[in-house]
Amino acid sequence: MNKAKARKRLDEERSRLEGVRDGLLRDESEAGASAELSTVDQHPGDLGSETFEHEKNLSLLEQVSDELLQIEAAFQRLEQGT
């Protein structure tokens, strides 16, 4: 694969991952803004579901951030010719 094609594919993947990251961050901020102040009227299962979704989103966000770092490292390797 030549440098131009590799750079194009990396750029496309970076754009896709940035979109995923932005969506996850938006979901987390919306969930935090709409969270109820009291858990008295909440069923324990609802709280468990919210906790699960929050943890899942944090895990996905961490994975996407790591992949973005790997893409940046790949761009650096391309520039260095390695």
VMD Tcl script that builds the backbone (N, CA, C; Angstrom):
set m [mol new atoms 246]
animate dup $m
set s [atomselect $m all]
$s set {name element resname resid chain x y z} {
  {N N MET 1 A 0.849 -1.164 0.000}
  {CA C MET 1 A 0.000 0.000 0.000}
  {C C MET 1 A 0.902 1.237 0.000}
  {N N ASN 2 A 0.589 2.187 -0.862}
  {CA C ASN 2 A 1.403 3.398 -0.915}
  {C C ASN 2 A 0.991 4.372 0.196}
  {N N LYS 3 A 1.833 5.374 0.407}
  {CA C LYS 3 A 1.602 6.319 1.502}
  {C C LYS 3 A 0.293 7.083 1.364}
  {N N ALA 4 A -0.032 7.495 0.161}
  {CA C ALA 4 A -1.248 8.284 -0.045}
  {C C ALA 4 A -2.499 7.470 0.302}
  {N N LYS 5 A -2.511 6.212 -0.121}
  {CA C LYS 5 A -3.661 5.353 0.172}
  {C C LYS 5 A -3.748 5.065 1.673}
  {N N ALA 6 A -2.615 4.812 2.303}
  {CA C ALA 6 A -2.590 4.553 3.748}
  {C C ALA 6 A -3.055 5.789 4.516}
  {N N ARG 7 A -2.592 6.952 4.113}
  {CA C ARG 7 A -2.979 8.199 4.765}
  {C C ARG 7 A -4.492 8.435 4.620}
  {N N LYS 8 A -5.030 8.153 3.433}
  {CA C LYS 8 A -6.461 8.334 3.194}
  {C C LYS 8 A -7.280 7.404 4.087}
  {N N ARG 9 A -6.869 6.148 4.173}
  {CA C ARG 9 A -7.610 5.184 5.000}
  {C C ARG 9 A -7.519 5.541 6.478}
  {N N LEU 10 A -6.346 5.978 6.914}
  {CA C LEU 10 A -6.194 6.396 8.308}
  {C C LEU 10 A -7.051 7.622 8.607}
  {N N ASP 11 A -7.089 8.553 7.674}
  {CA C ASP 11 A -7.891 9.763 7.869}
  {C C ASP 11 A -9.384 9.430 7.933}
  {N N GLU 12 A -9.836 8.512 7.081}
  {CA C GLU 12 A -11.236 8.094 7.111}
  {C C GLU 12 A -11.573 7.421 8.442}
  {N N GLU 13 A -10.684 6.558 8.915}
  {CA C GLU 13 A -10.917 5.867 10.186}
  {C C GLU 13 A -10.891 6.844 11.354}
  {N N ARG 14 A -10.004 7.819 11.289}
  {CA C ARG 14 A -9.953 8.835 12.338}
  {C C ARG 14 A -11.257 9.631 12.371}
  {N N SER 15 A -11.770 10.002 11.227}
  {CA C SER 15 A -13.033 10.743 11.159}
  {C C SER 15 A -14.183 9.912 11.719}
  {N N ARG 16 A -14.215 8.638 11.365}
  {CA C ARG 16 A -15.273 7.748 11.858}
  {C C ARG 16 A -15.205 7.631 13.384}
  {N N LEU 17 A -14.003 7.409 13.911}
  {CA C LEU 17 A -13.834 7.249 15.357}
  {C C LEU 17 A -14.127 8.543 16.111}
  {N N GLU 18 A -13.780 9.679 15.521}
  {CA C GLU 18 A -14.104 10.955 16.164}
  {C C GLU 18 A -15.622 11.140 16.248}
  {N N GLY 19 A -16.338 10.685 15.229}
  {CA C GLY 19 A -17.794 10.739 15.258}
  {C C GLY 19 A -18.370 9.849 16.346}
  {N N VAL 20 A -17.809 8.649 16.475}
  {CA C VAL 20 A -18.247 7.729 17.533}
  {C C VAL 20 A -17.957 8.343 18.896}
  {N N ARG 21 A -16.753 8.894 19.064}
  {CA C ARG 21 A -16.374 9.513 20.342}
  {C C ARG 21 A -17.296 10.680 20.683}
  {N N ASP 22 A -17.579 11.524 19.700}
  {CA C ASP 22 A -18.455 12.668 19.939}
  {C C ASP 22 A -19.862 12.218 20.332}
  {N N GLY 23 A -20.347 11.156 19.699}
  {CA C GLY 23 A -21.663 10.626 20.041}
  {C C GLY 23 A -21.706 10.076 21.459}
  {N N LEU 24 A -20.643 9.366 21.852}
  {CA C LEU 24 A -20.580 8.835 23.215}
  {C C LEU 24 A -20.514 9.958 24.239}
  {N N LEU 25 A -19.737 10.985 23.952}
  {CA C LEU 25 A -19.639 12.116 24.874}
  {C C LEU 25 A -20.977 12.850 24.979}
  {N N ARG 26 A -21.672 12.982 23.862}
  {CA C ARG 26 A -22.981 13.638 23.860}
  {C C ARG 26 A -23.982 12.817 24.675}
  {N N ASP 27 A -23.966 11.483 24.487}
  {CA C ASP 27 A -24.865 10.615 25.248}
  {C C ASP 27 A -24.606 10.722 26.744}
  {N N GLU 28 A -23.333 10.764 27.124}
  {CA C GLU 28 A -22.983 10.856 28.541}
  {C C GLU 28 A -23.408 12.192 29.129}
  {N N SER 29 A -23.227 13.270 28.374}
  {CA C SER 29 A -23.604 14.579 28.908}
  {C C SER 29 A -25.127 14.705 29.003}
  {N N GLU 30 A -25.844 14.145 28.035}
  {CA C GLU 30 A -27.300 14.169 28.090}
  {C C GLU 30 A -27.823 13.311 29.233}
  {N N ALA 31 A -27.194 12.174 29.475}
  {CA C ALA 31 A -27.618 11.291 30.566}
  {C C ALA 31 A -27.374 11.973 31.906}
  {N N GLY 32 A -26.263 12.661 32.032}
  {CA C GLY 32 A -25.968 13.365 33.276}
  {C C GLY 32 A -26.890 14.540 33.503}
  {N N ALA 33 A -27.253 15.224 32.451}
  {CA C ALA 33 A -28.120 16.401 32.572}
  {C C ALA 33 A -29.563 16.010 32.884}
  {N N SER 34 A -29.985 14.847 32.410}
  {CA C SER 34 A -31.372 14.443 32.617}
  {C C SER 34 A -31.541 13.485 33.791}
  {N N ALA 35 A -30.477 13.222 34.521}
  {CA C ALA 35 A -30.559 12.288 35.645}
  {C C ALA 35 A -31.448 12.859 36.741}
  {N N GLU 36 A -32.195 11.968 37.366}
  {CA C GLU 36 A -33.067 12.400 38.444}
  {C C GLU 36 A -32.255 12.694 39.694}
  {N N LEU 37 A -32.731 13.634 40.468}
  {CA C LEU 37 A -32.037 14.000 41.699}
  {C C LEU 37 A -32.293 12.999 42.815}
  {N N SER 38 A -33.400 12.304 42.750}
  {CA C SER 38 A -33.760 11.343 43.794}
  {C C SER 38 A -33.930 9.966 43.180}
  {N N THR 39 A -33.513 8.945 43.892}
  {CA C THR 39 A -33.691 7.576 43.419}
  {C C THR 39 A -34.833 6.886 44.143}
  {N N VAL 40 A -35.603 7.634 44.935}
  {CA C VAL 40 A -36.672 7.047 45.738}
  {C C VAL 40 A -37.726 6.381 44.873}
  {N N ASP 41 A -38.155 7.027 43.799}
  {CA C ASP 41 A -39.201 6.460 42.964}
  {C C ASP 41 A -38.663 5.558 41.855}
  {N N GLN 42 A -37.370 5.326 41.834}
  {CA C GLN 42 A -36.742 4.498 40.808}
  {C C GLN 42 A -36.718 3.029 41.242}
  {N N HIS 43 A -37.027 2.153 40.340}
  {CA C HIS 43 A -36.905 0.726 40.592}
  {C C HIS 43 A -35.417 0.380 40.570}
  {N N PRO 44 A -34.963 -0.491 41.467}
  {CA C PRO 44 A -33.531 -0.847 41.486}
  {C C PRO 44 A -33.022 -1.368 40.136}
  {N N GLY 45 A -33.893 -2.023 39.380}
  {CA C GLY 45 A -33.487 -2.504 38.054}
  {C C GLY 45 A -33.182 -1.364 37.107}
  {N N ASP 46 A -33.951 -0.270 37.232}
  {CA C ASP 46 A -33.696 0.901 36.386}
  {C C ASP 46 A -32.332 1.495 36.700}
  {N N LEU 47 A -32.031 1.578 37.985}
  {CA C LEU 47 A -30.725 2.117 38.379}
  {C C LEU 47 A -29.599 1.229 37.860}
  {N N GLY 48 A -29.810 -0.085 37.914}
  {CA C GLY 48 A -28.802 -1.012 37.400}
  {C C GLY 48 A -28.590 -0.851 35.912}
  {N N SER 49 A -29.691 -0.650 35.190}
  {CA C SER 49 A -29.591 -0.448 33.742}
  {C C SER 49 A -28.839 0.834 33.420}
  {N N GLU 50 A -29.137 1.901 34.158}
  {CA C GLU 50 A -28.438 3.174 33.935}
  {C C GLU 50 A -26.950 3.034 34.227}
  {N N THR 51 A -26.635 2.335 35.315}
  {CA C THR 51 A -25.228 2.127 35.669}
  {C C THR 51 A -24.519 1.310 34.595}
  {N N PHE 52 A -25.182 0.259 34.110}
  {CA C PHE 52 A -24.595 -0.574 33.061}
  {C C PHE 52 A -24.312 0.252 31.812}
  {N N GLU 53 A -25.293 1.036 31.367}
  {CA C GLU 53 A -25.118 1.854 30.168}
  {C C GLU 53 A -23.988 2.863 30.335}
  {N N HIS 54 A -23.906 3.467 31.506}
  {CA C HIS 54 A -22.846 4.433 31.782}
  {C C HIS 54 A -21.473 3.758 31.702}
  {N N GLU 55 A -21.334 2.608 32.351}
  {CA C GLU 55 A -20.057 1.887 32.335}
  {C C GLU 55 A -19.698 1.408 30.930}
  {N N LYS 56 A -20.707 0.962 30.186}
  {CA C LYS 56 A -20.470 0.516 28.809}
  {C C LYS 56 A -19.961 1.673 27.959}
  {N N ASN 57 A -20.616 2.832 28.097}
  {CA C ASN 57 A -20.195 4.004 27.327}
  {C C ASN 57 A -18.781 4.443 27.694}
  {N N LEU 58 A -18.453 4.394 28.985}
  {CA C LEU 58 A -17.093 4.754 29.400}
  {C C LEU 58 A -16.064 3.788 28.818}
  {N N SER 59 A -16.393 2.513 28.797}
  {CA C SER 59 A -15.485 1.517 28.228}
  {C C SER 59 A -15.291 1.740 26.735}
  {N N LEU 60 A -16.399 2.000 26.025}
  {CA C LEU 60 A -16.298 2.273 24.588}
  {C C LEU 60 A -15.510 3.547 24.319}
  {N N LEU 61 A -15.721 4.552 25.147}
  {CA C LEU 61 A -15.001 5.814 24.992}
  {C C LEU 61 A -13.499 5.604 25.178}
  {N N GLU 62 A -13.131 4.796 26.151}
  {CA C GLU 62 A -11.718 4.497 26.380}
  {C C GLU 62 A -11.114 3.751 25.192}
  {N N GLN 63 A -11.867 2.795 24.648}
  {CA C GLN 63 A -11.383 2.027 23.503}
  {C C GLN 63 A -11.211 2.922 22.278}
  {N N VAL 64 A -12.185 3.783 22.009}
  {CA C VAL 64 A -12.116 4.679 20.855}
  {C C VAL 64 A -10.952 5.655 21.013}
  {N N SER 65 A -10.755 6.179 22.217}
  {CA C SER 65 A -9.642 7.104 22.464}
  {C C SER 65 A -8.306 6.413 22.214}
  {N N ASP 66 A -8.197 5.147 22.632}
  {CA C ASP 66 A -6.964 4.396 22.402}
  {C C ASP 66 A -6.736 4.178 20.907}
  {N N GLU 67 A -7.792 3.856 20.179}
  {CA C GLU 67 A -7.655 3.661 18.742}
  {C C GLU 67 A -7.251 4.963 18.039}
  {N N LEU 68 A -7.767 6.088 18.504}
  {CA C LEU 68 A -7.367 7.374 17.925}
  {C C LEU 68 A -5.881 7.647 18.174}
  {N N LEU 69 A -5.390 7.286 19.355}
  {CA C LEU 69 A -3.959 7.430 19.638}
  {C C LEU 69 A -3.135 6.538 18.719}
  {N N GLN 70 A -3.617 5.336 18.460}
  {CA C GLN 70 A -2.908 4.428 17.558}
  {C C GLN 70 A -2.876 4.975 16.135}
  {N N ILE 71 A -3.955 5.613 15.723}
  {CA C ILE 71 A -3.990 6.211 14.383}
  {C C ILE 71 A -2.986 7.357 14.294}
  {N N GLU 72 A -2.913 8.178 15.334}
  {CA C GLU 72 A -1.931 9.269 15.332}
  {C C GLU 72 A -0.502 8.714 15.275}
  {N N ALA 73 A -0.267 7.621 15.986}
  {CA C ALA 73 A 1.060 6.990 15.947}
  {C C ALA 73 A 1.350 6.455 14.544}
  {N N ALA 74 A 0.327 5.928 13.879}
  {CA C ALA 74 A 0.507 5.426 12.514}
  {C C ALA 74 A 0.829 6.575 11.557}
  {N N PHE 75 A 0.173 7.721 11.742}
  {CA C PHE 75 A 0.504 8.892 10.924}
  {C C PHE 75 A 1.960 9.298 11.130}
  {N N GLN 76 A 2.436 9.265 12.349}
  {CA C GLN 76 A 3.834 9.614 12.631}
  {C C GLN 76 A 4.777 8.634 11.959}
  {N N ARG 77 A 4.445 7.345 12.005}
  {CA C ARG 77 A 5.289 6.336 11.349}
  {C C ARG 77 A 5.311 6.548 9.842}
  {N N LEU 78 A 4.182 6.948 9.272}
  {CA C LEU 78 A 4.138 7.231 7.838}
  {C C LEU 78 A 5.069 8.383 7.501}
  {N N GLU 79 A 5.027 9.432 8.303}
  {CA C GLU 79 A 5.895 10.592 8.074}
  {C C GLU 79 A 7.374 10.228 8.192}
  {N N GLN 80 A 7.675 9.323 9.107}
  {CA C GLN 80 A 9.069 8.903 9.325}
  {C C GLN 80 A 9.517 7.857 8.306}
  {N N GLY 81 A 8.540 7.302 7.576}
  {CA C GLY 81 A 8.872 6.289 6.561}
  {C C GLY 81 A 9.125 4.920 7.145}
  {N N THR 82 A 8.606 4.666 8.354}
  {CA C THR 82 A 8.809 3.344 8.971}
  {C C THR 82 A 7.557 2.513 8.909}
}
mol reanalyze $m
mol bondsrecalc $m
mol representation Tube
mol addrep $m
